[in-house]
């Protein structure tokens, strides 16, 4: 039996071609409707307390770590009449845990140096930026921050 398209084979080919064309048109329409998202942006940082100097969640964690070390050092000095000479020496002082003695802290690396009269504590981000500043603290208890270079005692103090 002959069909209008010149035969059964030609008709089957036309039907298959039509189905493939419809599928590709539907796929193209769905692609156009789906909004293309670029890299997901972090939501704006929400301060944890009034006057919070952190600019990101990562900075908030770093500053919390620094405050914990400063409190532990103050308590250690009160008990031992000198500051701890290592982070491991602070374990079980205040809320300082063994895990906190590790020097890799998420986006930050910890530096600790004991000296004759006290200590220097630095937290350096893996990538320095406006919301990943470097931090410095020492036995005086002030925290300094810098978004351009490694922070030191001459960097601006934060609250």
Secondary structure as UniProt FT lines:
FT   TURN            4..5
FT   HELIX           8..33
FT   TURN            50..51
FT   HELIX           57..80
FT   HELIX           88..90
FT   TURN            91..92
FT   TURN            94..95
FT   HELIX           98..101
FT   STRAND          104..105
FT   TURN            106..107
FT   STRAND          108..115
FT   TURN            116..117
FT   STRAND          118..125
FT   TURN            130..131
FT   STRAND          134..138
FT   TURN            139..140
FT   STRAND          143..146
FT   TURN            153..154
FT   STRAND          157..158
//
